[in-house]
Amino acid sequence: MAIPAVEALVFDVFGTVVDWRGGVIAEIERVAKGKGVAIDGAAFADAWRGAYVPSMDRVRRGEVPWTRLDDLHRATLDRLVVQFGLTGLSETETDHLNRVWHRLPPWPDAIEGLSRLKRRYIIATLSNGNVSLLLNMAKNVGLPWDTILSAELVRHYKPDPEAYLGTADLLGRKPQQVMLVAAHNNDLQAAQRCGLRAAFVARPHEHGPGKADRAKASGQYDAVAEDFVDLARQLGA
């Protein structure tokens, strides 16, 4: 059943729409093989993602000026290639590797589910990824967004309230007319504190084998779904 008053669905992207870990592992292993270097691609991917929140927190606390996610990713990558011994990359090769986040694969249900939801709702991103990253990702795999919204537009990373309230404002909607769809409890609960509605979608494989317990709903949400197709069914799309 459709949630009363909800007109727009906004989506967390990394982990909710796309498989960041699988995509990064595959790219790291490809690059390392080409350089004749033995690397644990999973460890590299987890280390890269592990720096995601701490690097954004420095921006959120005002320790550094506004910095888009591509540049935060690159600063981490420059450290990791040394740490993991993946040296000898040219600037062009390093830049291409950094942009693996622009080329991540969607979860198998993502495009079908988004296409169904789009028939009934406005669908947009609400991601910490910068606009160019999200745009390239969508074009690369065919994600059918109505529009691409980003923390970059309001210059506040989630979970700052400005990220959620600014997104609703950009859509010309009241917070309660917007529902965040995410696989992460902290993101959803931050959105709820700002008055947005919330839908949890389980992604048990996001963090790799044996970590499905991190993909369980731990809040009171408007919907809890197995995937986007299930969410579309629940919302009458």
VEXSE-191873 format. One line per 2 residues: number of its first residue (from 1); for each residue x, y, z of N, C-alpha, C. Coordinates in Angstrom, 3 decimals, m for minus. Layout:
<pts>
NUM	X:Y:Z:X:Y:Z:X:Y:Z | ...
</pts>
This chain:
<pts>
1	0.844:m1.199:0.000:0.000:0.000:0.000:0.873:1.241:0.000 | 0.507:2.220:m0.806:1.258:3.469:m0.844:1.202:4.166:0.513
3	2.288:4.814:0.905:2.332:5.555:2.160:1.675:6.908:1.931 | 0.641:7.238:2.705:m0.046:8.514:2.498:0.920:9.695:2.519
5	0.705:10.603:1.591:1.424:11.882:1.492:2.817:11.767:0.882 | 3.365:10.568:0.735:4.706:10.443:0.160:4.633:10.611:m1.353
7	5.413:11.552:m1.867:5.435:11.823:m3.303:6.788:11.518:m3.938 | 7.835:11.478:m3.118:9.184:11.276:m3.658:9.934:10.253:m2.815
9	10.657:9.398:m3.499:11.560:8.456:m2.850:12.988:8.878:m3.175 | 13.809:9.034:m2.153:15.216:9.381:m2.360:16.069:8.246:m1.803
11	17.124:7.923:m2.502:17.852:6.694:m2.233:19.293:6.952:m1.816 | 19.683:6.341:m0.710:21.101:6.154:m0.470:21.625:5.305:m1.625
13	22.874:5.467:m1.994:23.381:4.785:m3.196:24.397:3.689:m2.880 | 25.488:4.043:m2.208:26.549:3.059:m1.958:26.055:1.991:m0.983
15	25.938:0.773:m1.466:25.462:m0.317:m0.635:23.982:m0.550:m0.748 | 23.206:0.494:m1.016:21.760:0.351:m1.164:21.372:0.089:m2.610
17	21.937:0.858:m3.528:21.633:0.701:m4.957:22.730:m0.085:m5.666 | 23.968:0.165:m5.300:25.098:m0.483:m5.983:25.964:m1.264:m5.002
19	26.641:m2.261:m5.545:27.525:m3.139:m4.781:28.932:m2.541:m4.775 | 29.176:m1.643:m3.829:30.483:m0.966:m3.798:31.614:m1.961:m3.558
21	31.407:m2.911:m2.667:32.502:m3.804:m2.288:32.899:m4.730:m3.442 | 31.907:m5.363:m4.070:32.212:m6.242:m5.189:32.855:m5.498:m6.338
23	32.366:m4.287:m6.600:32.913:m3.500:m7.697:34.340:m3.071:m7.452 | 34.632:m2.638:m6.232:35.986:m2.186:m5.915:36.959:m3.363:m5.887
25	36.538:m4.485:m5.319:37.409:m5.663:m5.287:37.814:m6.071:m6.698 | 36.840:m6.152:m7.590:37.125:m6.575:m8.965:38.104:m5.634:m9.640
27	37.940:m4.328:m9.426:38.820:m3.347:m10.066:40.233:m3.399:m9.486 | 40.332:m3.495:m8.175:41.650:m3.558:m7.540:42.399:m4.796:m8.012
29	41.735:m5.921:m8.057:42.394:m7.156:m8.472:42.811:m7.099:m9.940 | 42.002:m6.435:m10.760:42.365:m6.286:m12.166:43.612:m5.425:m12.320
31	43.641:m4.304:m11.614:44.790:m3.401:m11.705:46.046:m4.068:m11.148 | 45.906:m4.731:m10.012:47.061:m5.382:m9.394:47.627:m6.475:m10.294
33	46.756:m7.248:m10.905:47.210:m8.307:m11.817:47.985:m7.707:m12.979 | 47.489:m6.599:m13.510:48.168:m5.946:m14.623:49.545:m5.422:m14.258
35	49.755:m5.142:m12.962:51.054:m4.642:m12.491:51.911:m5.760:m11.903 | 51.390:m6.985:m11.924:52.141:m8.104:m11.374:52.308:m8.054:m9.870
37	51.294:m7.493:m9.194:51.339:m7.343:m7.738:50.257:m8.215:m7.116 | 50.595:m8.952:m6.075:49.616:m9.764:m5.347:48.989:m8.907:m4.249
39	47.672:m8.739:m4.337:46.967:m7.887:m3.375:45.686:m8.591:m2.922 | 45.354:m8.429:m1.669:44.071:m8.877:m1.137:43.046:m7.790:m1.481
41	42.308:m8.024:m2.561:41.369:m7.010:m3.027:40.297:m6.680:m2.014 | 39.859:m7.682:m1.253:38.823:m7.433:m0.249:39.349:m6.539:0.865
43	40.576:m6.798:1.301:41.161:m5.974:2.359:41.346:m4.536:1.880 | 41.762:m4.376:0.621:41.938:m3.040:0.051:40.591:m2.311:m0.001
45	39.563:m2.994:m0.502:38.234:m2.379:m0.603:37.708:m1.980:0.769 | 37.873:m2.859:1.751:37.376:m2.557:3.091:38.139:m1.394:3.717
47	39.435:m1.326:3.459:40.222:m0.211:3.992:39.806:1.099:3.342 | 39.554:1.062:2.052:39.133:2.274:1.340:37.795:2.763:1.868
49	36.862:1.835:1.975:35.545:2.201:2.497:35.622:2.585:3.975 | 36.556:1.965:4.690:36.690:2.270:6.105:37.087:3.702:6.378
51	37.721:4.350:5.420:38.120:5.753:5.574:37.002:6.717:5.172 | 35.910:6.181:4.652:34.816:6.991:4.109:34.217:7.915:5.170
53	33.721:7.363:6.250:33.090:8.178:7.284:34.090:9.087:7.992 | 35.260:8.580:8.418:36.212:9.485:9.071:36.618:10.681:8.210
55	36.781:10.462:6.903:37.183:11.583:6.046:36.053:12.602:5.913 | 34.813:12.133:5.817:33.685:13.063:5.758:33.482:13.776:7.085
57	33.744:13.074:8.187:33.567:13.689:9.498:34.494:14.887:9.683 | 35.681:14.831:9.094:36.588:15.978:9.185:35.982:17.200:8.493
59	35.278:16.958:7.388:34.592:18.046:6.695:33.414:18.526:7.536 | 32.659:17.583:8.063:31.466:17.936:8.853:31.827:18.745:10.091
61	32.979:18.446:10.680:33.416:19.177:11.885:34.085:20.502:11.562 | 34.303:20.771:10.278:34.939:22.016:9.881:36.449:21.999:9.985
63	37.041:20.813:10.161:38.501:20.722:10.250:39.156:21.000:8.897 | 38.441:20.684:7.828:38.872:20.995:6.469:37.693:21.613:5.742
65	37.944:22.432:4.720:36.831:23.024:3.972:36.054:21.972:3.199 | 34.916:22.391:2.652:34.111:21.457:1.872:34.983:20.773:0.826
67	34.906:19.446:0.789:35.682:18.639:m0.151:34.761:17.579:m0.722 | 34.686:17.480:m2.035:33.774:16.505:m2.624:34.321:15.095:m2.445
69	33.428:14.131:m2.542:33.787:12.758:m2.226:34.872:12.216:m3.137 | 34.874:12.560:m4.410:35.947:12.108:m5.298:37.325:12.463:m4.729
71	37.442:13.656:m4.178:38.731:14.099:m3.658:39.065:13.426:m2.325 | 38.046:13.157:m1.518:38.277:12.398:m0.294:38.722:10.979:m0.625
73	38.070:10.373:m1.614:38.468:9.037:m2.057:39.910:9.032:m2.554 | 40.286:10.057:m3.298:41.635:10.095:m3.873:42.690:10.227:m2.768
75	42.429:11.022:m1.755:43.391:11.164:m0.662:43.608:9.828:0.042 | 42.534:9.079:0.220:42.660:7.754:0.833:43.400:6.804:m0.099
77	43.060:6.830:m1.378:43.712:5.947:m2.343:45.215:6.182:m2.383 | 45.630:7.426:m2.336:47.063:7.730:m2.383:47.808:7.079:m1.217
79	47.163:6.972:m0.075:47.778:6.289:1.062:47.760:4.770:0.882 | 46.646:4.250:0.375:46.489:2.801:0.296:47.391:2.155:m0.750
81	47.629:2.828:m1.868:48.494:2.214:m2.875:49.905:2.017:m2.318 | 50.322:2.893:m1.426:51.620:2.725:m0.764:51.536:1.613:0.271
83	50.481:1.645:1.078:50.309:0.646:2.144:50.254:m0.776:1.588 | 49.578:m0.957:0.447:49.387:m2.283:m0.127:50.434:m2.628:m1.190
85	51.368:m1.717:m1.436:52.424:m1.996:m2.389:52.008:m1.923:m3.841 | 50.903:m1.214:m4.106:50.444:m1.074:m5.493:51.043:0.209:m6.066
87	52.338:0.228:m6.171:53.029:1.421:m6.646:53.284:1.315:m8.146 | 53.758:2.411:m8.717:54.064:2.405:m10.141:52.907:2.771:m11.036
89	51.800:3.202:m10.450:50.667:3.648:m11.266:50.929:5.057:m11.782 | 50.597:5.296:m13.030:50.680:6.654:m13.565:49.537:7.484:m13.000
91	49.615:8.795:m13.192:48.518:9.654:m12.754:47.225:9.266:m13.448 | 47.291:8.953:m14.729:46.088:8.544:m15.466:45.520:7.252:m14.891
93	46.394:6.303:m14.586:45.931:5.028:m14.024:45.348:5.220:m12.625 | 45.971:6.076:m11.828:45.477:6.324:m10.473:44.124:7.014:m10.508
95	43.988:7.994:m11.398:42.707:8.697:m11.532:41.614:7.741:m11.985 | 41.934:6.858:m12.930:40.940:5.885:m13.405:40.532:4.949:m12.268
97	41.505:4.510:m11.494:41.194:3.636:m10.362:40.321:4.359:m9.348 | 40.637:5.610:m9.069:39.832:6.375:m8.115:38.382:6.483:m8.565
99	38.188:6.506:m9.872:36.826:6.650:m10.406:36.096:5.321:m10.532 | 36.651:4.277:m9.933:35.901:3.019:m9.879:34.562:3.233:m9.183
101	34.513:4.205:m8.283:33.254:4.509:m7.583:32.205:5.061:m8.542 | 32.616:5.522:m9.715:31.678:5.973:m10.751:31.132:4.796:m11.560
103	31.754:3.629:m11.419:31.440:2.498:m12.309:30.937:1.277:m11.547 | 30.401:1.472:m10.380:29.994:0.343:m9.552:28.769:m0.360:m10.129
105	28.700:m1.684:m9.964:27.555:m2.434:m10.499:26.340:m2.339:m9.587 | 25.141:m2.259:m10.159:23.935:m2.240:m9.335:23.630:m3.634:m8.795
107	22.910:m3.684:m7.694:22.390:m4.966:m7.235:21.413:m5.495:m8.287 | 21.252:m6.811:m8.394:20.452:m7.392:m9.492:19.026:m6.876:m9.594
109	18.416:m6.493:m8.481:17.026:m6.033:m8.484:16.889:m4.537:m8.708 | 18.005:m3.803:m8.717:17.939:m2.345:m8.613:17.209:m1.687:m9.779
111	17.588:m2.014:m10.991:17.001:m1.312:m12.139:15.527:m1.654:m12.300 | 15.189:m2.922:m12.156:13.775:m3.304:m12.255:12.958:m2.618:m11.164
113	13.453:m2.667:m9.941:12.709:m2.069:m8.840:12.569:m0.564:m8.977 | 13.654:0.107:m9.350:13.583:1.559:m9.536:12.621:1.931:m10.654
115	12.643:1.160:m11.726:11.754:1.447:m12.858:10.296:1.335:m12.449 | 9.990:0.348:m11.624:8.611:0.205:m11.139:8.240:1.348:m10.210
117	9.125:1.695:m9.300:8.838:2.765:m8.348:8.681:4.109:m9.047 | 9.410:4.286:m10.137:9.357:5.546:m10.883:7.984:5.792:m11.492
119	7.235:4.744:m11.748:5.897:4.916:m12.319:4.965:5.648:m11.366 | 5.236:5.539:m10.072:4.326:6.100:m9.089:4.918:7.289:m8.322
121	6.234:7.307:m8.208:6.901:8.308:m7.378:8.001:9.029:m8.155 | 8.337:10.225:m7.694:9.604:10.820:m8.090:10.702:9.980:m7.441
123	11.742:9.620:m8.194:12.867:8.896:m7.594:14.157:9.674:m7.845 | 14.946:9.798:m6.799:16.183:10.582:m6.878:17.213:10.009:m5.926
125	18.446:10.370:m6.130:19.494:9.998:m5.197:19.512:10.957:m4.015 | 19.932:10.443:m2.867:20.304:11.281:m1.724:21.577:10.654:m1.176
127	22.677:11.019:m1.779:23.956:10.352:m1.550:25.029:11.350:m1.176 | 26.027:10.849:m0.469:27.212:11.662:m0.203:28.138:11.736:m1.407
129	27.872:10.921:m2.421:28.629:11.009:m3.659:28.399:12.344:m4.348 | 29.440:12.870:m4.998:29.267:14.134:m5.714:28.437:13.927:m6.977
131	27.918:15.014:m7.516:26.969:14.935:m8.629:27.580:14.226:m9.831 | 28.810:14.566:m10.202:29.413:13.948:m11.380:29.593:12.449:m11.184
133	29.937:12.033:m9.978:30.068:10.607:m9.678:28.732:9.896:m9.894 | 27.677:10.451:m9.325:26.356:9.820:m9.419:25.821:9.831:m10.845
135	26.113:10.905:m11.566:25.693:11.005:m12.958:26.393:9.949:m13.811 | 27.708:9.833:m13.654:28.451:8.844:m14.428:28.003:7.426:m14.094
137	27.762:7.165:m12.831:27.284:5.853:m12.407:25.953:5.515:m13.068 | 25.037:6.474:m13.062:23.722:6.244:m13.649:23.813:5.977:m15.141
139	24.621:6.780:m15.833:24.771:6.591:m17.274:25.447:5.260:m17.596 | 26.371:4.843:m16.759:27.142:3.638:m17.005:26.294:2.380:m16.976
141	25.332:2.336:m16.047:24.562:1.098:m15.883:23.064:1.275:m16.122 | 22.617:2.501:m16.393:21.211:2.705:m16.726:20.290:2.880:m15.537
143	20.768:3.502:m14.472:19.888:3.776:m13.330:18.909:4.882:m13.724 | 17.606:4.651:m13.564:16.600:5.536:m14.162:16.143:6.692:m13.283
145	17.062:7.407:m12.684:16.668:8.497:m11.789:15.888:9.594:m12.518 | 14.939:10.202:m11.800:14.296:11.416:m12.310:15.241:12.606:m12.187
147	16.020:12.611:m11.121:17.011:13.664:m10.925:18.081:13.147:m9.981 | 19.233:13.789:m9.999:20.351:13.386:m9.142:20.599:14.486:m8.123
149	20.413:14.138:m6.857:20.647:15.067:m5.764:21.781:14.520:m4.900 | 22.531:15.418:m4.327:23.755:15.029:m3.641:24.018:15.947:m2.466
151	24.748:15.419:m1.493:25.214:16.261:m0.395:26.002:17.460:m0.910 | 26.628:17.289:m2.074:27.408:18.372:m2.664:26.560:19.626:m2.889
153	25.283:19.446:m3.191:24.428:20.587:m3.519:24.131:21.454:m2.303 | 24.116:20.849:m1.130:23.865:21.624:0.090:25.132:21.767:0.934
155	26.218:21.123:0.476:27.515:21.188:1.141:27.443:20.733:2.594 | 26.706:19.680:2.787:26.631:19.012:4.088:26.521:17.521:3.837
157	27.423:16.760:4.425:27.360:15.313:4.297:26.335:14.733:5.267 | 25.658:13.677:4.828:24.836:12.926:5.769:25.741:12.405:6.885
159	25.279:12.383:8.133:23.895:12.601:8.576:23.581:14.012:9.060 | 24.256:15.035:8.546:23.853:16.397:8.897:22.406:16.628:8.484
161	21.596:17.271:9.314:20.200:17.522:8.957:20.042:18.260:7.631 | 20.981:19.154:7.320:20.879:19.937:6.089:20.831:19.051:4.850
163	21.457:17.873:4.912:21.455:16.977:3.751:20.049:16.470:3.452 | 19.298:16.162:4.499:17.952:15.622:4.315:16.947:16.742:4.042
165	17.004:17.787:4.846:16.058:18.890:4.670:16.321:19.637:3.374 | 17.595:19.773:3.004:17.925:20.434:1.750:17.428:19.662:0.550
167	17.467:18.341:0.632:16.968:17.511:m0.462:15.466:17.687:m0.631 | 14.733:17.657:0.477:13.284:17.875:0.394:12.981:19.240:m0.211
169	13.729:20.248:0.204:13.521:21.596:m0.313:13.803:21.661:m1.814 | 14.881:21.020:m2.260:15.199:21.008:m3.688:14.096:20.342:m4.503
171	13.445:19.376:m3.916:12.333:18.702:m4.598:11.022:19.469:m4.473 | 11.015:20.545:m3.704:9.790:21.317:m3.516:8.749:20.580:m2.703
173	9.210:19.720:m1.783:8.321:18.920:m0.954:8.595:19.172:0.520 | 7.591:18.932:1.332:7.783:18.936:2.769:8.509:17.649:3.161
175	9.242:17.656:4.268:9.978:16.448:4.652:9.111:15.200:4.709 | 7.880:15.325:5.214:7.018:14.156:5.345:6.505:13.635:4.007
177	6.730:14.388:2.938:6.353:13.935:1.600:7.487:13.196:0.899 | 8.599:13.058:1.607:9.783:12.422:1.039:10.155:11.206:1.890
179	10.451:10.106:1.234:10.875:8.899:1.931:12.294:8.538:1.525 | 13.166:8.365:2.513:14.505:7.869:2.249:14.466:6.344:2.184
181	15.090:5.790:1.170:15.255:4.343:1.035:16.732:4.041:1.228 | 17.041:3.190:2.180:18.444:2.914:2.486:18.595:1.551:3.129
183	19.814:1.038:3.075:20.154:m0.231:3.710:20.858:m0.019:5.041 | 20.865:1.226:5.529:21.661:1.566:6.708:20.794:2.250:7.754
185	20.750:1.658:8.929:19.878:2.161:9.986:20.224:3.580:10.415 | 21.505:3.899:10.521:21.874:5.235:10.989:21.405:6.318:10.027
187	21.472:6.042:8.727:21.020:6.989:7.717:19.509:7.200:7.832 | 18.784:6.116:7.918:17.324:6.206:8.012:16.878:6.928:9.277
189	17.522:6.634:10.377:17.118:7.253:11.633:17.442:8.745:11.654 | 18.536:9.132:11.011:18.848:10.564:10.886:17.794:11.263:10.039
191	17.358:10.589:8.952:16.308:11.159:8.104:14.996:11.294:8.871 | 14.669:10.285:9.667:13.429:10.339:10.449:13.446:11.503:11.441
193	14.591:11.766:12.024:14.675:12.891:12.967:14.410:14.227:12.288 | 14.585:14.251:10.963:14.305:15.468:10.179:12.890:15.485:9.627
195	12.107:14.461:9.926:10.722:14.421:9.489:10.462:13.645:8.225 | 11.510:13.058:7.618:11.307:12.243:6.419:10.746:10.879:6.815
197	10.071:10.240:5.874:9.663:8.853:6.050:10.852:7.953:5.718 | 10.738:6.671:6.055:11.909:5.802:5.930:11.530:4.391:5.502
199	12.302:3.844:4.563:12.135:2.459:4.117:13.492:1.756:4.161 | 13.547:0.648:4.859:14.766:m0.143:4.967:14.745:m1.241:3.911
201	15.855:m1.371:3.171:16.014:m2.457:2.203:17.258:m3.247:2.599 | 17.086:m4.533:2.813:18.196:m5.374:3.277:19.185:m5.641:2.145
203	20.463:m5.483:2.443:21.528:m5.834:1.506:22.528:m6.727:2.255 | 22.193:m8.004:2.440:23.007:m8.891:3.276:24.409:m9.145:2.754
205	24.663:m8.865:1.482:25.987:m9.122:0.918:26.856:m7.871:0.829 | 26.363:m6.749:1.337:27.112:m5.498:1.179:28.521:m5.588:1.751
207	28.652:m6.146:2.936:29.943:m6.128:3.622:30.719:m7.434:3.488 | 30.243:m8.336:2.649:30.976:m9.565:2.414:30.459:m10.742:3.211
209	31.059:m11.909:3.013:30.602:m13.138:3.666:30.637:m13.037:5.193 | 29.622:m13.621:5.810:29.579:m13.686:7.266:29.192:m12.411:7.961
211	28.736:m11.410:7.222:28.398:m10.133:7.844:26.954:m9.717:7.569 | 26.106:m10.709:7.310:24.705:m10.415:7.006:23.982:m9.788:8.189
213	24.520:m9.982:9.416:23.873:m9.415:10.588:23.886:m7.892:10.566 | 24.782:m7.321:9.742:24.837:m5.859:9.627:23.724:m5.324:8.732
215	22.949:m6.227:8.118:21.930:m5.828:7.152:20.521:m6.063:7.688 | 20.336:m5.862:8.982:19.031:m6.057:9.591:18.463:m4.734:10.072
217	17.159:m4.574:9.900:16.498:m3.354:10.349:16.509:m3.298:11.872 | 16.844:m2.131:12.409:16.868:m1.982:13.865:16.094:m0.746:14.306
219	15.124:m0.364:13.499:14.300:0.785:13.846:12.860:0.557:13.443 | 12.028:1.527:13.726:10.622:1.495:13.332:10.482:2.289:12.038
221	10.312:1.575:10.933:10.289:2.201:9.625:8.922:2.048:8.961 | 8.679:2.868:7.951:7.416:2.781:7.222:7.337:1.524:6.375
223	8.495:1.022:5.955:8.538:m0.217:5.172:9.876:m0.895:5.428 | 9.851:m2.216:5.423:11.063:m3.034:5.489:10.958:m4.040:4.355
225	11.921:m4.012:3.420:11.800:m4.811:2.197:13.043:m5.661:1.975 | 12.840:m6.753:1.246:13.946:m7.642:0.888:14.816:m7.043:m0.207
227	14.197:m6.295:m1.120:14.915:m5.654:m2.218:14.001:m4.599:m2.823 | 14.436:m3.988:m3.910:13.634:m2.904:m4.499:12.348:m3.406:m5.137
229	12.368:m4.609:m5.675:11.149:m5.163:m6.269:10.109:m5.403:m5.167 | 10.558:m5.923:m4.045:9.664:m6.115:m2.903:9.154:m4.767:m2.412
231	10.021:m3.760:m2.375:9.575:m2.435:m1.938:8.520:m1.885:m2.890 | 8.735:m2.055:m4.208:7.747:m1.593:m5.177:6.400:m2.270:m4.941
233	6.427:m3.563:m4.670:5.182:m4.287:m4.392:4.507:m3.720:m3.154 | 5.284:m3.485:m2.107:4.707:m2.966:m0.878:4.097:m1.578:m1.053
235	4.727:m0.777:m1.913:4.272:0.612:m2.100:3.267:0.738:m3.255 | 2.841:m0.389:m3.794:1.807:m0.368:m4.816:2.286:0.105:m6.165
237	3.571:m0.090:m6.460:4.118:0.349:m7.747:4.380:m0.848:m8.656
</pts>
